[in-house]
């Protein structure tokens, strides 16, 4: 349109220089009206054969577009031609020649000759049509077919003046003034030229005899026919004509019609009969025999049709295509044996057949498309053409299936595919769109194309957990770093918007941050223990995990995870009573008159574990007399199971096992010493003197030192000494075993958890006091796991004896016991005090 307005400005400038201003104004008003009708289109004129890079026009200026708009809109040229004749310079906005433009190759003899293409811009989409008219230049000379061979004629000498002979026509690919304009016959005495015009404007020529021939004087004539065009400079073509003068044949063939007309459908099969022409010759004999032939007049008609030279029947010999030629014209020549000819014209009208399906070209396609694109967004621009005409060339466009799209027509042969509703990528992430174009022929022809449209994601969905609260279980005493639980969230979005990171919210557990207990893998969501858990200290952890996607802005959601610490049987039962200290022995008094079921004492034990790991059972492992005592399985009560008699030993030793119900179970053992007596003097007679123990201990130390010194030299001697020591210790243990010293138990005021490990203290002190007259006693005590200490009161005259032993009464080296005996000088009787 800008180019049109520029031409109007030039015409106005010319009008001002000439009279008739009113007439000029009227003409300009008319031209402006025409310019408004072609708004949105540009038309340029350019001569053919211009050099590559030659300027055609300024598209940006004529369309009123900024150069930035050309670059941002990714402007491009879309043409249906195989050859891109033009190029758009986006940096200048100019249209230049890209390929050599040959008007004859492009349009043939069609005038005016032009080609059109579209300029497409995006963001937003714009479509403009540009038409370039190609102006002809005189670049082709008239050419005769078979220029290398002369055109031969045989003419009877009896041919009368005025007889016409059809000559070969020349072809000039140029059009208009540059096309073939005239024929010239070289000067001669017998012939002149007569030119005729076809309805399409082309010319053919006949040679007219103006002077009778004399075969005897000139049997052969050589003429020259020149065809000239009207271009500047003028071009010409020449053909030689050889005339052979025959003997008298004074009648030429005459057709019964000067013009024949016939109709033919396109795509008619080869060999099909179309029409028969007829010519007659008044001569007789060989001079009356006629043969028919076709003369090529224009185009490729001679290649499409053939004629039977005897009958004059015209057949189809080539492919008839309505889209290429809608009409054919051929000249038929009838020639007798004497060389006389007559001619006629046959016009073939071609009728269209619906033999071309619509052709779909995708000019622009936007994929992927954002899921938040509003309805009415242009997705693709399609160019659909049908080479047929009338109803066969009318097109309807449709979509296959029920899809959220619709097709709207824009300019001629262009259609827009637009969205019809909002998209949801999480429901449908892509569409296979099949576009079908059908014509209205009978039967209709159609073609289709498929577009694969992908919907790009928008971060509109937050991560979602399967549950609001998760529960995980871990057994105490776990290894640090062990995986406890894995949380998992799903995000319906895609790619980066669905990439989930897991974060641990800051919370406090017993005053410490949750990160000191567990760690969270941000990618996998795996919760791992940072430390080893102790059920006795903490039974449950509650934390909050946040799942956050990688969108912009990011979306997140939280979930609560409860980690339940499960108990493990990691604590053995702890015996509260009888309390045993290093080297001491707990003793209970049972009168000899005790009946069956007499409650001797009760073993009291606890287990800091929980559940079945804390269920305790009591068993009697060893006893001096198993037939005398029993232990309650559940309550730990020690009772007599028969009547006590005089034959029962004074000192009874019971080993009670306390076992929990864990897997595997843990147990503890306690030794209960029972004195079967009615009074203390009866018990005291069973004990020996401590002085004897001290002397024995000193001797044992001596032998041990002696054995350690000798063992490095004499291995056999060392073995003998060790055996001796073992025998000696066995004798001491037997002596202590037969001791009948009664001990009154003392209950500890409390027990405490040590360092949070769930174990109880094993060491208690007991003090047993007696008078100075009872120093010599037979009471002896066996060692525990480590040592037995016998301490004399500093105010008395007693001594202290430390006895080392390697084996406890229960064969348990980790159960030290301690017994302290004090002998006060003022107290007359036995008494017992817990320390």
C-alpha positions in Angstrom: 0.0 0.0 0.0 2.9 2.3 0.7 4.3 1.7 -2.7 0.9 2.6 -4.2 0.7 5.8 -2.2 4.2 6.7 -3.3 3.1 6.4 -6.9 0.1 8.7 -6.2 2.5 11.4 -4.9 4.5 11.2 -8.1 1.3 11.6 -10.2 0.3 14.6 -8.1 3.7 16.2 -8.8 3.1 15.7 -12.5 -0.4 17.2 -12.4 0.9 20.4 -10.9 3.1 21.0 -14.0 0.3 20.6 -16.5 -3.1 22.4 -17.1 -6.3 20.7 -16.3 -5.9 20.7 -12.5 -9.5 19.7 -11.9 -9.1 16.6 -14.0 -6.0 15.7 -12.2 -7.8 16.0 -8.8 -10.6 13.7 -10.0 -8.0 11.2 -11.1 -6.2 11.3 -7.8 -9.4 10.7 -5.9 -10.1 7.7 -8.0 -6.6 6.3 -7.5 -6.9 6.8 -3.7 -10.1 4.8 -3.7 -8.3 2.0 -5.5 -5.4 2.2 -3.1 -7.8 1.8 -0.1 -9.3 -1.3 -1.7 -5.8 -3.0 -1.9 -4.9 -2.1 1.7 -2.6 -4.7 3.2 -1.0 -5.7 -0.1 2.0 -4.4 -2.0 2.6 -4.7 -5.7 6.0 -4.1 -7.3 7.1 -4.2 -10.9 10.5 -5.5 -11.9 12.1 -6.4 -15.2 13.2 -9.9 -15.8 16.8 -11.0 -15.8 17.8 -8.6 -13.1 21.1 -9.3 -11.3 21.0 -11.0 -7.9 20.8 -8.4 -5.1 19.0 -5.9 -7.2 16.6 -3.7 -5.3 12.8 -4.4 -5.8 11.3 -2.2 -3.1 11.4 -1.1 0.6 8.9 -3.5 2.3 9.3 -2.0 5.8 8.6 1.5 4.5 5.7 0.4 2.3 4.1 -1.6 5.1 4.8 1.0 7.7 6.9 -1.3 9.8 9.8 -0.5 12.0 13.1 -2.4 11.4 13.0 -3.6 15.1 9.6 -5.0 14.4 11.0 -7.0 11.5 13.7 -8.5 13.7 11.5 -9.2 16.8 8.7 -10.7 14.7 11.2 -13.1 12.9 9.9 -11.9 9.6 10.2 -14.4 6.8 9.0 -15.0 3.3 6.6 -17.9 2.5 6.2 -18.9 -1.1 4.6 -21.9 -2.7 7.2 -21.9 -5.4 10.2 -24.2 -5.5 12.5 -21.3 -6.4 12.8 -18.3 -4.0 13.1 -15.5 -6.4 13.3 -12.7 -3.7 15.0 -12.2 -0.4 14.0 -9.8 2.4 16.9 -8.0 4.0 15.7 -7.6 7.6 18.5 -5.2 8.5 17.3 -2.7 5.9 13.7 -3.8 5.3 14.3 -4.0 1.5 13.3 -6.7 -0.9 16.0 -7.7 -3.4 16.4 -10.3 -6.2 17.6 -13.6 -4.9 17.5 -15.8 -8.0 17.4 -15.0 -11.7 13.9 -14.3 -12.8 13.0 -15.6 -16.3 9.6 -14.4 -17.2 9.2 -17.0 -20.0 10.0 -19.8 -17.6 7.8 -18.4 -14.9 4.7 -17.5 -16.9 5.2 -18.7 -20.4 2.9 -16.6 -22.7 0.6 -15.5 -19.8 0.4 -11.7 -19.4 0.7 -10.0 -17.2 3.2 -12.2 -15.4 3.5 -12.0 -11.7 4.2 -14.1 -8.7 3.0 -13.6 -5.1 4.3 -14.5 -1.7 3.4 -13.8 1.8 5.4 -12.0 4.6 4.7 -13.5 8.0 5.6 -11.8 11.3 5.2 -13.3 14.8 4.5 -12.0 18.2 1.9 -11.0 17.3 1.3 -12.7 14.0 0.8 -10.6 10.9 0.4 -11.7 7.3 1.0 -9.5 4.3 0.9 -10.4 0.6 3.4 -9.0 -1.9 2.9 -9.3 -5.6 5.8 -8.8 -8.0 5.0 -8.2 -11.6 7.7 -9.4 -13.9 8.1 -7.1 -17.0 9.3 -8.7 -20.2 12.5 -7.7 -21.9 13.4 -8.7 -25.4 15.8 -11.5 -24.5 14.5 -14.1 -27.0 14.6 -14.0 -30.8 11.9 -15.7 -33.0 12.8 -19.3 -33.6 11.7 -21.7 -36.2 11.4 -25.4 -35.4 13.9 -27.6 -37.2 16.0 -24.6 -38.1 18.7 -26.9 -39.3 16.5 -28.3 -42.0 15.0 -26.2 -44.8 11.2 -26.1 -45.1 10.3 -28.0 -48.3 7.4 -27.4 -50.6 6.3 -29.2 -53.7 4.2 -27.0 -56.0 2.7 -27.9 -59.3 3.6 -25.7 -62.2 -0.1 -25.6 -63.0 -0.8 -23.9 -59.7 -2.9 -20.8 -60.4 -2.0 -17.4 -59.3 -3.3 -16.7 -55.7 -2.8 -20.2 -54.4 -1.7 -20.1 -50.8 0.9 -22.3 -49.1 1.0 -22.6 -45.4 4.5 -21.9 -44.0 6.1 -23.0 -40.8 5.4 -20.5 -38.0 8.1 -19.1 -35.7 7.9 -18.9 -31.9 9.0 -16.1 -29.7 8.9 -16.7 -26.0 8.7 -13.0 -25.3 5.3 -11.2 -25.0 3.8 -7.9 -26.0 5.8 -5.7 -28.1 8.8 -8.0 -27.7 6.9 -10.9 -29.2 6.8 -11.9 -32.9 5.5 -9.0 -34.9 6.1 -9.6 -38.6 7.3 -12.1 -41.3 9.4 -11.0 -44.2 10.0 -13.1 -47.4 13.2 -12.6 -49.2 12.6 -10.9 -52.6 11.6 -13.2 -55.4 9.5 -13.2 -58.6 6.9 -15.8 -57.8 5.7 -15.5 -54.2 4.5 -12.9 -51.7 3.5 -13.3 -48.0 0.1 -13.1 -46.5 -0.1 -12.9 -42.7 -3.0 -14.1 -40.5 -3.7 -13.7 -36.8 -5.0 -16.4 -34.5 -7.7 -15.6 -31.8 -5.0 -15.7 -29.1 -3.0 -13.0 -30.9 -0.3 -15.2 -32.5 0.4 -15.0 -36.2 0.8 -17.5 -38.9 1.9 -16.9 -42.5 1.0 -18.2 -46.0 3.0 -17.9 -49.1 0.8 -16.7 -52.1 1.7 -17.5 -55.7 1.6 -14.2 -57.6 3.3 -15.5 -60.8 2.8 -18.9 -62.5 5.7 -21.3 -62.1 7.6 -22.7 -65.0 9.2 -26.0 -64.1 11.2 -26.1 -67.3 12.9 -22.8 -66.4 13.1 -23.1 -62.6 12.5 -26.6 -61.3 13.7 -25.6 -57.8 13.4 -22.3 -55.9 15.2 -21.4 -52.7 13.5 -18.8 -50.6 14.2 -17.3 -47.1 11.6 -16.5 -44.5 12.5 -14.0 -41.8 10.5 -13.6 -38.6 11.1 -10.3 -36.6 9.9 -9.1 -33.2 9.2 -5.6 -32.1 11.7 -5.3 -29.3 14.6 -2.9 -29.0 17.0 -3.9 -30.3 15.0 -5.9 -32.7 15.7 -9.7 -33.0 14.9 -12.0 -35.8 14.9 -15.7 -36.9 15.4 -17.2 -40.4 14.3 -20.4 -42.1 15.1 -21.6 -45.6 12.3 -22.6 -48.0 13.0 -25.1 -50.7 10.3 -25.2 -53.4 10.2 -28.1 -55.8 8.0 -27.4 -58.9 5.9 -30.4 -59.8 4.0 -31.2 -62.9 0.5 -29.9 -63.3 -1.9 -30.5 -60.4 -4.3 -27.6 -60.5 -6.7 -28.5 -57.6 -5.7 -28.2 -54.0 -7.5 -30.2 -51.2 -10.4 -28.3 -49.6 -11.7 -28.9 -46.0 -15.4 -29.0 -45.5 -15.0 -26.7 -42.4 -12.5 -23.9 -41.9 -12.6 -24.4 -38.1 -13.3 -27.6 -36.2 -14.3 -27.6 -32.6 -14.2 -30.5 -30.2 -14.4 -31.1 -26.4 -12.1 -33.3 -24.4 -12.0 -34.2 -20.8 -8.6 -33.9 -19.0 -6.8 -37.1 -18.2 -8.4 -38.7 -21.3 -6.6 -42.0 -22.0 -4.0 -42.1 -24.8 -5.4 -43.5 -28.0 -8.9 -42.1 -27.5 -10.6 -40.8 -30.7 -11.5 -37.1 -30.5 -12.6 -35.9 -34.0 -12.2 -36.6 -37.7 -11.5 -33.9 -40.2 -12.3 -34.2 -43.9 -10.9 -32.6 -47.1 -11.6 -33.2 -50.7 -9.5 -32.8 -53.9 -11.2 -32.3 -57.3 -8.3 -33.9 -59.1 -8.3 -37.5 -59.9 -5.8 -40.3 -59.8 -2.7 -39.8 -57.7 -3.3 -36.0 -57.6 -6.6 -36.6 -55.8 -5.1 -38.8 -53.0 -4.9 -36.7 -49.8 -2.7 -37.2 -46.7 -3.3 -35.4 -43.4 -0.8 -33.9 -41.0 -0.8 -31.6 -38.0 1.0 -28.3 -37.8 2.2 -27.1 -34.5 0.8 -23.7 -33.9 1.4 -22.9 -30.2 2.4 -24.7 -27.1 2.7 -28.5 -27.0 -0.5 -29.4 -28.8 1.4 -31.4 -31.4 2.7 -33.6 -28.6 -0.8 -34.1 -27.2 -2.6 -35.0 -30.4 -1.9 -37.2 -33.4 -3.8 -37.7 -36.7 -4.3 -40.6 -39.0 -2.8 -39.4 -42.2 -5.2 -41.4 -44.3 -8.5 -41.0 -42.5 -8.0 -37.6 -40.8 -9.0 -39.0 -37.4 -7.4 -37.1 -34.5 -6.4 -39.1 -31.4 -5.0 -38.3 -27.9 -1.3 -39.1 -27.8 -0.3 -37.3 -24.6 -1.4 -36.2 -21.2 -4.2 -33.6 -21.1 -4.0 -31.4 -18.0 -6.7 -28.8 -17.5 -4.5 -27.0 -14.9 -1.8 -26.4 -17.6 -3.8 -25.7 -20.7 -7.6 -25.2 -20.8 -7.7 -24.9 -24.7 -5.6 -26.4 -27.5 -5.4 -25.2 -31.1 -3.9 -27.2 -33.9 -3.8 -26.7 -37.7 -4.5 -29.6 -40.0 -3.0 -29.8 -43.4 -4.4 -31.8 -46.3 -2.0 -32.5 -49.1 -2.5 -34.3 -52.4 0.0 -36.3 -54.4 0.6 -33.3 -56.6 1.8 -31.2 -53.7 -1.2 -29.0 -53.3 -2.4 -28.4 -49.8 -5.3 -27.1 -47.9 -5.5 -26.3 -44.2 -8.0 -26.0 -41.4 -8.0 -25.2 -37.7 -9.1 -27.5 -34.9 -10.0 -26.1 -31.4 -10.1 -28.4 -28.4 -11.9 -27.2 -25.3 -10.6 -29.1 -22.2 -13.1 -29.8 -19.4 -11.9 -30.0 -15.8 -12.0 -33.3 -13.8 -11.6 -33.4 -10.1 -8.2 -34.9 -10.2 -6.4 -32.7 -7.7 -6.7 -33.1 -4.0 -6.2 -30.0 -1.8 -2.6 -29.3 -0.9 -1.9 -28.3 2.7 1.2 -26.2 3.5 2.0 -25.3 7.1 3.2 -21.7 7.0 3.8 -21.3 10.7 3.3 -23.6 13.8 3.9 -22.7 17.4 4.8 -25.7 19.5 5.1 -26.1 22.5 2.2 -23.8 23.6 2.0 -22.6 27.2 -0.9 -24.1 29.2 -2.0 -20.7 30.3 -2.5 -19.5 26.7 -5.9 -17.8 26.5 -8.6 -19.0 24.1 -8.2 -17.4 20.6 -4.5 -17.9 20.5 -3.2 -18.6 17.0 -1.4 -21.9 16.9 -0.7 -22.4 13.2 -1.2 -20.7 9.8 -2.1 -23.0 6.9 -2.1 -22.4 3.2 -4.5 -24.8 1.4 -4.8 -24.8 -2.4 -6.7 -26.9 -5.0 -5.5 -26.7 -8.6 -9.0 -27.6 -9.9 -11.7 -25.0 -10.7 -15.2 -24.2 -9.7 -16.6 -26.7 -7.3 -13.7 -29.0 -7.8 -11.5 -26.2 -6.4 -13.7 -25.1 -3.5 -12.3 -26.2 -0.1 -13.7 -26.9 3.3 -11.4 -27.4 6.2 -12.2 -29.4 9.3 -10.6 -31.0 12.4 -10.8 -34.7 13.2 -12.2 -35.6 16.6 -13.4 -33.4 19.5 -10.5 -31.1 20.2 -10.3 -27.7 21.9 -9.4 -26.0 18.6 -11.1 -24.4 15.6 -10.2 -23.3 12.2 -10.9 -19.8 10.8 -10.3 -18.5 7.3 -8.2 -15.4 7.0 -7.2 -14.2 3.5 -7.6 -16.3 0.3 -6.4 -19.8 0.7 -5.2 -19.1 4.2 -6.6 -20.6 7.4 -5.7 -20.1 11.1 -5.7 -22.8 13.7 -6.7 -21.2 17.0 -7.4 -22.4 20.5 -11.0 -22.7 21.7 -10.5 -23.1 25.5 -8.0 -23.1 28.3 -5.4 -25.9 28.5 -4.4 -28.1 31.5 -1.1 -29.8 30.8 -1.6 -32.1 33.8 -4.8 -33.5 32.2 -3.6 -33.5 28.5 0.1 -32.8 27.8 0.0 -33.0 24.1 -2.5 -33.1 21.2 -2.4 -34.9 17.9 -4.3 -32.6 15.6 -5.4 -33.9 12.2 -6.6 -31.2 9.8 -8.5 -32.4 6.8 -9.2 -30.3 3.7 -11.8 -31.5 1.2 -13.1 -30.1 -2.1 -16.7 -30.2 -3.4 -16.0 -32.3 -6.5 -17.7 -35.5 -7.3 -16.4 -37.6 -5.9 -14.7 -35.2 -3.4 -11.0 -35.4 -2.9 -9.3 -34.7 0.4 -6.0 -34.5 2.1 -4.9 -34.2 5.6 -1.9 -33.2 7.7 -1.1 -33.9 11.3 0.3 -31.5 13.9 1.8 -32.6 17.1 1.2 -29.9 19.6 2.9 -30.1 23.0 1.6 -28.1 26.0 4.4 -26.5 28.0 4.1 -26.6 31.8 3.3 -23.7 34.2 4.0 -24.2 37.8 0.4 -24.3 39.0 0.6 -27.5 41.2 2.2 -27.8 44.6 3.9 -31.1 45.7 1.4 -33.4 47.4 2.1 -36.1 49.9 0.1 -39.3 50.0 -0.7 -38.9 53.7 -1.0 -36.0 56.1 1.0 -37.8 58.8 3.6 -40.5 58.4 4.7 -43.0 61.1 8.1 -44.6 61.1 9.6 -47.2 63.5 13.2 -47.7 64.4 14.7 -50.0 67.0 16.9 -48.4 69.6 20.6 -48.9 69.6 20.6 -48.3 65.8 23.7 -47.5 63.9 24.2 -43.8 63.1 23.5 -43.1 59.5 20.9 -45.9 59.1 17.9 -45.0 56.9 14.8 -44.7 59.1 12.1 -43.7 56.6 11.6 -42.2 53.1 9.0 -39.5 52.4 7.8 -39.1 48.9 5.7 -36.3 47.3 4.2 -36.0 43.8 4.0 -32.9 41.7 1.7 -33.0 38.7 3.8 -30.4 36.9 6.6 -31.3 34.6 10.4 -30.9 34.4 11.8 -28.2 36.6 8.4 -27.4 38.0 8.1 -31.0 39.2 11.6 -31.3 40.6 11.0 -31.7 44.3 13.5 -30.9 47.1 12.9 -32.0 50.6 13.7 -29.7 53.6 13.6 -30.4 57.3 11.8 -27.7 59.2 13.5 -26.4 62.3 11.9 -27.9 65.4 13.2 -28.7 68.9 13.3 -32.0 70.7 14.2 -31.9 74.4 15.9 -28.6 73.8 18.0 -29.8 70.9 17.4 -29.1 67.2 15.8 -31.9 65.3 18.8 -32.0 62.9 20.9 -33.4 65.8 18.7 -36.5 65.7 17.9 -37.1 62.0 19.1 -35.9 58.6 17.1 -35.6 55.4 18.3 -36.2 51.9 17.0 -33.3 49.9 16.7 -35.2 46.7 15.4 -38.7 47.8 13.5 -37.7 50.9 15.3 -40.4 52.9 15.4 -39.7 56.7 18.6 -41.1 58.3 19.5 -41.3 62.0 22.3 -39.0 63.1 22.8 -40.8 66.4 22.0 -44.0 68.1 18.6 -43.8 69.8 17.9 -45.0 73.4 14.3 -45.9 74.1 14.9 -45.3 77.8 15.7 -41.7 77.1 13.4 -40.7 74.2 10.5 -42.7 72.9 9.2 -40.6 69.9 10.4 -37.9 67.6 8.0 -35.7 65.7 9.3 -33.6 62.8 8.0 -31.6 59.8 9.2 -32.2 56.3 8.6 -29.6 53.6 8.5 -30.6 49.9 9.3 -27.7 47.6 9.3 -27.8 43.8 11.7 -26.0 41.4 9.2 -23.6 39.8 9.3 -19.9 39.8 7.9 -19.0 42.3 8.3 -22.3 44.0 5.3 -24.1 45.6 5.5 -26.3 48.7 3.6 -28.4 51.2 4.4 -29.9 54.6 3.9 -33.3 56.2 4.4 -34.5 59.8 6.6 -37.6 60.4 6.4 -39.4 63.7 9.4 -41.6 64.4 8.6 -44.1 67.1 11.6 -45.6 69.0 11.0 -49.3 69.6 12.4 -50.9 72.7 15.2 -53.5 72.4 16.1 -56.0 75.1 19.4 -54.3 75.9 19.2 -54.1 79.7 19.4 -57.2 81.9 17.2 -57.4 85.0 18.5 -55.6 88.1 18.2 -57.3 91.4 17.1 -54.8 94.1 16.9 -57.4 96.9 18.7 -59.2 98.2 21.3 -56.5 97.9 24.8 -57.9 97.4 28.0 -55.8 97.8 31.6 -56.8 97.2 32.4 -59.9 99.2 29.2 -59.8 101.3 26.6 -62.5 101.5 22.9 -61.9 102.2 21.5 -64.4 104.7 17.9 -65.2 105.9 16.9 -67.0 109.1 14.5 -69.9 108.9 13.4 -71.5 112.2 13.4 -75.2 112.3 9.8 -75.3 113.1 8.9 -73.6 109.8 6.0 -75.3 108.1 5.4 -76.0 104.4 5.0 -72.8 102.4 7.0 -70.7 104.9 8.0 -67.4 103.2 11.7 -67.3 103.6 12.4 -64.1 101.5 11.4 -62.4 98.2 13.8 -61.7 95.4 12.9 -58.2 94.0 14.2 -57.3 90.6 13.3 -54.7 87.9 14.1 -54.3 84.1 14.3 -50.8 82.7 13.2 -52.1 79.3 9.5 -52.1 78.3 6.9 -54.5 77.1 7.7 -58.2 77.1 11.4 -57.2 77.5 10.5 -56.2 81.1 8.4 -59.3 81.9 10.5 -61.1 84.6 10.5 -64.7 85.6 12.3 -66.3 88.6 14.0 -69.7 88.6 15.9 -71.7 91.2 19.2 -72.7 89.5 21.1 -74.2 92.4 20.4 -75.1 95.9 22.0 -76.9 98.8 18.8 -78.9 99.2 16.5 -78.6 96.2 13.8 -80.5 98.1 13.5 -77.8 100.7 12.9 -74.6 98.8 11.1 -73.3 95.8 10.9 -69.9 94.0 7.7 -68.4 92.6 8.0 -68.1 88.9 6.3 -64.7 88.7 6.7 -63.1 92.1 10.2 -64.3 93.1 9.0 -65.5 96.6 11.2 -68.2 98.2 9.2 -70.6 100.2 9.7 -74.0 101.9 8.1 -77.0 100.1 8.4 -79.4 103.1 8.7 -79.3 106.9 12.2 -78.3 108.1 13.8 -81.0 110.3 16.9 -81.3 112.4 18.8 -83.1 109.7 18.8 -80.1 107.4 22.1 -78.2 107.2 22.3 -74.9 109.0 23.7 -73.1 106.0 21.6 -73.3 102.9 22.8 -71.6 99.7 20.3 -70.8 96.8 21.1 -69.4 93.4 18.1 -67.7 91.8 18.1 -66.7 88.1 16.0 -63.6 87.1 15.2 -63.7 83.4 13.3 -61.3 81.1 11.1 -62.2 78.2 13.1 -60.5 75.4 14.6 -62.1 72.3 17.3 -63.0 73.1 16.5 -63.0 76.8 18.8 -61.5 79.4 19.2 -62.7 83.0 20.8 -61.9 86.3 21.7 -64.2 89.2 21.5 -63.6 92.9 22.7 -65.8 95.7 20.5 -66.1 98.8 22.1 -67.6 101.9 19.6 -69.1 104.3 20.5 -70.0 107.9 18.3 -72.9 109.3 18.5 -72.2 113.0 16.5 -71.1 115.9 19.1 -68.7 117.5 22.3 -66.8 116.7 24.6 -68.9 118.8 23.7 -71.9 116.8 24.7 -70.0 113.6 27.9 -68.6 115.0 29.4 -72.0 115.7 29.5 -72.6 112.0 32.0 -69.8 111.3 35.8 -69.9 111.7 38.3 -67.3 112.9 39.4 -64.4 110.6 43.0 -64.7 111.8 43.2 -68.0 110.1 42.0 -66.4 106.9 44.5 -63.6 107.1 47.4 -66.0 107.6 46.1 -68.1 104.7 45.9 -65.0 102.5 49.5 -64.1 103.3 50.6 -67.6 102.4 48.7 -67.5 99.2 50.3 -64.2 98.2 53.7 -65.6 98.9 53.1 -68.6 96.7 51.7 -66.5 94.0 54.8 -64.2 93.9 57.0 -67.3 94.1 55.1 -68.9 91.2 55.4 -65.8 89.0 59.2 -65.6 89.6 59.7 -69.3 88.8 57.4 -69.5 85.8 59.8 -67.6 83.5 62.4 -70.3 84.1 60.7 -73.5 84.7 57.3 -73.9 83.0 56.6 -77.3 84.6 57.3 -75.8 88.0 54.9 -73.0 87.3 52.2 -75.5 86.3 52.6 -77.4 89.5 52.5 -74.2 91.6 49.3 -73.0 89.8 47.6 -76.4 90.5 48.6 -76.1 94.1 47.1 -72.7 94.3 43.9 -73.9 92.7 43.7 -76.7 95.3 44.3 -74.3 98.1 41.6 -71.9 97.0 39.2 -74.8 96.6 39.8 -75.7 100.2 39.1 -72.1 101.2 35.9 -72.0 99.3 34.7 -75.2 100.9 35.4 -73.8 104.3 33.4 -70.6 103.5 30.6 -72.7 102.1 30.1 -74.5 105.4 30.0 -71.3 107.4 26.7 -70.8 109.3 27.0 -67.0 110.1 23.5 -65.4 110.0 23.2 -62.2 108.1 20.2 -59.9 108.4 19.5 -58.3 105.0 19.5 -54.5 104.5 17.4 -52.9 101.8 19.0 -50.1 99.9 17.3 -46.7 100.4 17.1 -46.2 96.6 18.5 -47.3 93.3 19.4 -45.0 90.5 19.9 -45.1 86.7 23.6 -44.7 86.0 24.6 -42.5 83.1 21.2 -43.1 81.4 22.3 -46.7 80.5 19.4 -48.4 82.3 21.7 -50.5 84.6 21.7 -50.5 88.4 24.5 -50.2 90.9 25.9 -53.6 91.9 28.0 -52.5 94.9 26.5 -52.1 98.4 28.3 -52.2 101.7 27.2 -54.1 104.7 28.7 -53.9 108.2 28.4 -56.8 110.6 29.5 -56.1 114.2 30.1 -58.5 117.2 31.8 -58.4 120.6 35.5 -58.6 121.3 35.0 -62.1 122.7 33.8 -63.5 119.4 36.9 -62.7 117.3 37.7 -66.3 117.0 35.1 -67.7 114.8 34.8 -70.4 112.2 32.9 -68.1 109.8 34.6 -67.8 106.3 33.6 -65.9 103.2 34.3 -66.8 99.7 35.5 -64.2 97.2 33.2 -62.7 94.5 34.4 -61.7 91.1 37.3 -59.4 92.1 38.0 -59.2 95.8 36.7 -59.7 99.3 37.6 -57.1 102.0 37.4 -57.9 105.7 37.8 -54.6 107.6 38.4 -54.4 111.3 37.2 -51.3 113.3 40.1 -48.9 113.9 39.2 -48.6 117.6 39.5 -52.3 118.1 42.4 -54.7 118.1 41.3 -56.5 115.0 43.2 -56.7 111.6 42.2 -56.4 108.0 42.6 -59.2 105.5 42.4 -58.8 101.7 41.8 -62.0 99.9 42.3 -62.2 96.1 40.3 -64.8 94.3 39.7 -65.6 90.6 36.3 -67.2 90.8 33.0 -66.0 92.3 30.5 -68.1 94.0 28.3 -67.9 90.9 31.3 -68.0 88.5 30.4 -64.5 87.4 33.5 -62.2 87.5 31.5 -59.0 87.0 29.5 -59.2 90.3 31.7 -57.8 93.0 30.5 -58.0 96.6 31.9 -56.4 99.7 31.3 -57.4 103.3 32.6 -55.3 106.2 32.8 -56.7 109.7 33.3 -54.4 112.6 34.0 -55.6 116.1 33.1 -52.8 118.6 34.5 -53.1 122.1 31.4 -51.9 123.9 28.5 -53.7 122.3 27.7 -57.0 124.0 25.6 -58.6 121.3 25.4 -59.1 117.5 24.1 -56.3 115.4 23.9 -55.5 111.8 24.1 -52.1 110.2 23.8 -51.2 106.5 26.5 -48.8 105.2 
